[in-house]
Amino acid sequence: MPCFRTRCNALSSIWYTLIVIALQSYLIYLGVERYKLYNDMKWPTGGYPSAQLAVYSFLYVACLPLNVILFAVGIFKSGNIAGDNEKLADREQRTLECRPNRKGNKDGEYS
C-alpha cells in the first residue's frame, strides 16, 4: 500500500505562491466584472459578440483549476528538484524508492 508524505516547500516559495495566487484571484475578479459589464452593455442590432464572450468566459473558467494546481505545486513538494529548490547532493530522503518485495524483485513502491 503506497504511503504519500506531504512535505512543504521553502518559506520563500510558499510566500511567493500566496502572493501570486492573491494577484491571480484579483485579476480573475476583474475579468468577471468586465464580463458582466460586456454582457449588460447595449450592443448595436446584430452586433452582440456571443462567440467572443463565450471564449472570454471559457478562458476565465479555465484559470480556476489552474490556480488550484499552482497552489498545490507551490506549497507542497512535487518531486521536481528544480521547482522544489533542492540540490541533488543535499537530498536526505528519496521521493521514489524501489524496495525488493518478498520474492526479491523490485516492484517500485513509494516510500
Secondary structure, 3 states (H helix, E strand, C coil): CCCCCCCECCHHHHHHHHHHHHHHHHHHHHHHHHHHHHHHCCCCCCCCCHHHHHHHHHHHHHHHHHHHHHHHHHHECCCCCCCCCCCHHHCCCCCCCCCECCCCCECCCCC
